[in-house]
Amino acid sequence: MLVYLAEWIEATFTPPGFGVFQYVTFRSAAASITALLIAFVVGPKIIAALKRNQIGEQQKVELGDTGNHKSKAGTPTMGGIIVLAAVLVPTILWTHIVTNPYVILVVLVTAILGTVGFLDDYLKVVKKLKKGLIARYKLMGQVLAGLILGGSIYFFPEWFGDQFHTINTLTTVPFQKLVSFDFGLLYIPVVVFILTATSNAVNLTDGLDGLAIGTVGIATLALGAICYVTGNANFAEYLNIFYLRGSEELVIFCAALFGASLGFLWYNSNPAQVFMGDTGSLALGGAIGALCILIKKEFLLPILGGVFFAETVSVIIQVLYFRYSRKKYGEGRRFFKMAPLHHHFEKTGVPESKIVTRFYIVAILLAIIAMTTFKVR
């Protein structure tokens, strides 16, 4: 909203310096700083409130004596509230949210999945329901977010611009020049699947101090650069990718998300003062999925979000192998010592901080590879 006020002041009074508000780069920097400040200001207050109301993490029995997980029991959770505030408020302040469909949809998806995660955390931690929100209700929330996003793109392409209807169901193919793939009638189900998968993938990754929020921040930084070139006609033409007018406003959302990630990491780094819970992990996963969908880079997700992808695949392999071995040998066996993957490394004796650092390094390498797909074609 501040950008609208600045534009009105410039048009009415023509003071010097206010023209800077038209630049996405300036507003992105402002959004990132605003997100950091919000995290630093409201973070301690929210953590104190969570402690006061005894909203803490329950001990994970299945981890036993692994690492220092026993000492984490009682650590405040639902800290995703900090992340949501630090992302959504700067986005509303520094973008043309009223008139930009890209920003409206990514904010809506983030808010919906954040609400689903909040309900799950509330039922688990406050109401002491062991399983939290019933799985089918959680899935309904994820499907709703996917239907809104996919339906908007499929049925209302004119909302995004005059030429958008020619590419609304298309996506670009990594490492391929001037090649696109058309999801056609399957577009909405694909969007629902992507949002459900990414939100759950980040949720699975959120098991060690700083792991999920750090890898999300790295992926978001790369996504911000991709959003910038997608919304710039000259860069888009040079790189032979879809030019999406208005998508440059997503850079501001990415900047806010990156700032929020750094701000939350301040409290979530080892030893964590607060955990984000499903409130944060579902929202952040949905935001990453929504960004890739909006800028037509769905096939980049396994690369850009490779850490989340590996964590999810490790769980799938563990479950399938357990069922297979139980059927063949009469008893279930494990492929990994424990899933998701980060717990497997914990079980092998690797210190938590080293696992997190190494996952950061892998995430950075994957982000670089994702960026190189625009030229290595």
N, C-alpha and C positions, 0 to 999 in steps of 0.2 A: 504493500500500500504506500510505502514511502516514495516509491518511484513515481506514482501518480501525483503525489503532492509536489514532488520536485519538478515534474513536467508542467504542472499548473503554475507554480511559482515562476518558472522560466518563461512560460508563455505570457503571463500577466505582467510581470515586473522586469523581465529580462535582466536579472542580476548576473554578474560574471561568475563563471565557475560551475553553474548548475547544469551545463551541457554534459558534464562528465557522467551524469546519471543515465545517459542513453547508451553507454558502453557496457556490454555484458561483462567484460573483464573487471571493470571497477565494481560493478554490483556483485560479482562472484567473490571478489576479495572481501567486500563488505559483509556478504552473507556468511562467509567462512569465519570471519572475526566475530560477528554477532553470535554465531553458533557456539564458538568457544567461550565467549563471555557468558552466555546463558548457562552452559554446562558448568562453568566455574562458580556462577552465582547461585543457581538453583540446586546444583548437585549436592552440596553439603546439607542444605535444608531438607531435600527429599530423603537423603540417606539417614539423617537424624530422625525424620518422621517414620521411616520404615523401621528403624531400630526401636523407637518409642512404642510402636504398635506391634513389635515382635513379629514383623513380616520377614522371616528368615528362611534360608535354604535348608531343606531337610537332608540328613545324611544319606548318601547313596550306598545302600547296603551291599550292592553287587560289586562295588569297588574295593570292599574290604579295607586292608591296610595299605592299599596302593597309594603312593605319593603322600600328600598331606591332606587328603580329602576329609579325614575325620575332623580336622581343625576348621574346615570350611562350613561345617554344620552351624546354622544360626546366622551366617553372613546374610545381610539384607539382600533380598531379591526384588524383582519388579522394577529394577533400575532403568529398564527400557523407557520409563516415563521421562527420564532425563534426556535420553536420546531423541524421543519423539518431540519434546518441547524444543530442543536445540536444532532440530531439522525443520519442523513445520513453521515455527515463528519467523525465522529469517527468510524462508521461502515466501511466505505471505508478505513480508515487508519489502523484499527486494526484487520480486518478479512481477510481470504483468499477468498476475494470476487470474484476474477477472476475464480477460479476453484471450488467454492462451490455453488451448485444449490440452497441450502436452503437460503443462504444469498442473492443470486441474486434475487430470487423470492420475498422474503419479502421486499427487498429494492424497487423492481419494483412496487409491489402492493402499498406500502406506497407512492411512488412518483406519481403514477397515480392518486390515490385518493386525494393526496395533491393538485395536479394540478386541479382536478375537483372542490375541495373546494375553491381553489384560484380563479377560474373563477367565481364561484357563489358569493364569497365575492366581487370581483372586480365589477361585474355587479350591485350588490346591493348597495355597498357603494360609488363607484367611479362614475359609470354610472347612479346611482339613479333609477335603475329598481327595483320596489318594490319586485317582486318575484325572482329576481336574475336569475340564470341559470334555463331555463325551465326544469321542472321535468323530462321529458323524456330524455333530454340530460344528466342530472345528473345520471339518471338510466343507460343510455348507458355507461357512464364511469365506474360505479360500475360493470356492467355486463362484460365489457371488462377486468377489473382486474380479475374478477372471471374466465373468459374463459382462460386467460393466465395461471393463477395458476392451475386451475383444468385440463386444457388441457395438461399442462406440466407433471403433475403427472400421468394422465391417459394414454397419448399416448407415453411418453418418460420416462418410469420408469427406464430404464437402465442408465439414466443420474444420478440417485441417488444412484446407487450401484447394484451389481450383483444380490442380492436376493430381491431387492425392488419390482420387478414385481409381486411377490407372495402376497404382502400386499398393493399395491398401491391404491386399492379402499376400503381397510379395515379401521376400526377405533376401538379403545378399548372402552369397556363399563365400566363406573364407578361402583365400588363396586362389580365387577364380576372378578373372577380369571380365567385367560386363556380363556376369552370369548371375541370374536371380532364380529363386525357387518360389513357386506359387502354391500356397497351402489350399487355395480355393475354398470349397465348402467346409473343409476341415479347420479353417482358420480359428474360429471361436473355441472349439475343443482343444486345439493346440495351445492357445493362449491360457486357457484354464489349466492345462497340464503344466505349462511352464511356471505359472505363478505358484501353483501348489507345490511343484518340485523345488523351486528355488527357496520358498519360504521354509519348507521342511528341511532343506539342505543346510541352511544357515542355522536352523534350530538344532540340528544334529551336531554341527561344528562347535556350538556353544557349550563346551565341556571343560575347558581349561581357562585359567585367568588370562584375559586379553586376547585369546585366540580368535574368537568370532569377530569382535569389533575391529581388531587390527587388520584381518584379512578383508573385511568389508571395506575398510578405509582405503586399502591398496587398490581393490577392484574399482571403487568409486572414483579414485583419482584418474585411472585410465578411462573410465566411462565418461568423465567430464571432458577429457580431450577429444574423445570420439564424438560426443554431442556437439562440441564446438565446431569441428570440421564438417559435421553433417548439416549444421545450420548455417554454414558459410558457403555461398554459391561458388566462389573461386576455388576454395579448398576441395569442395565436393566434386567439382568438375575435374580438377587436377588428379584426384584420387579415384575417379570413376566410381563414385558411390552415389546413392540417392541423396539429392538435395531436398531437405525438408524445412521449408520456411517456418520459422517460429520455434524449431527444436533447440535453437541456441539458448533459449531461456532455461532449458534443462541443465545447462552448465551451472547455473546459480543454485539449483536444487542439489546438484552433485557437490558443489563447493560447501553448501550448508551441511550436507551429509558427511563430507570429509572433516569439516570442523567439529561436528558433533561426535564423530568417531574419535578424534584426538582428545576432545574434552572428556568423553566417557572413559577412554583408555587411562586417563589420569587417575581415575578411581578404580578401574577394573584390572590394572596391571598387577602382577604378582607381588605381594599377597593382596588379593582383591578386597576392597572395602565394600563392594556392592556387585551383584550379578544383574544382568539385564533381564533374565527370564524370557518367557515366551513373548512378553510385551514388546521387547526389543527385537528378538531374533526373527519372529515371524514378519514383523514390519520391515526390517532391513532386507530380509530375503525377498520379500515381495517388491520392495523398491528397486532392487537390482534387476529382478526379472522384468518389471514394468519398464525400466529404462531401456533394456535391450529390445523389448517388444516395440516400444515407441519409435526407436531410431532404426528399426529393421536390421538388428544384429543378433537375432535369436540364436543362430548357429555359432556365435562367438562364446556363448555361455559356458560350454564345457571347457573352453580354454581359459577365458577370463576368470571364471569361477571354478577353476580346476580343483582347488582345495576342497570346496563344498561338494563338488562332483565326486571326488575320491572318497570323502567321508560317507556320502550316501551309498556309493557302490560297495564300500566295505560292509555296510550294514546289510545290503541286499545279498551279497555273497555269503555272509555269516548265516543269515536266515535260511537261504536255499541249501547251503551245504549241511546245516544242522538237520533239515528235513530229509535230505537225501541220505545222509549217513544213518539216521534213525530208521529209515525204511530199509536200507541195505544191511546194516549191522545190528539192528535192534536197539541201538542207543545213539543219541544225538552227539555228534562231535563238532568241535569248533575249528574253523579254518584259521581265524585270527585268535590270539589269546583273549581279545575282547574287542567289540566294536562299539562305537565308531573307531576309525583308524588311530586317532590320537591316544585312545585308551590302550590300544595294542602296544604302542611304543612305551606307554607308562608301565605296562605289565612286564616289558622286557628290561626295565630298570633305567630308562632314559629320564633324566630330571625334567620336570614340567617346564621350566623356563627354557631349556634347550629345545624341547619339542616345539614350543611356541615360536621361538626365534627361527628355527629351521622351516617351519610352515610359512612364516613371513617371507623368508628368502625364496621359497618356492612360489609364493603368491606374486612376488615382484617379478620373478622370471616369467611366469605365465602372463602377467600384465604386459611385459615387454613383447612377448611372442604374439599376443593378441594385437598389439599396435603394429607389429611388422606385417601382419596379414594384409594391410592396406597397400603395401608396396611389393611384397614378395608374391607376385601373381603372374 
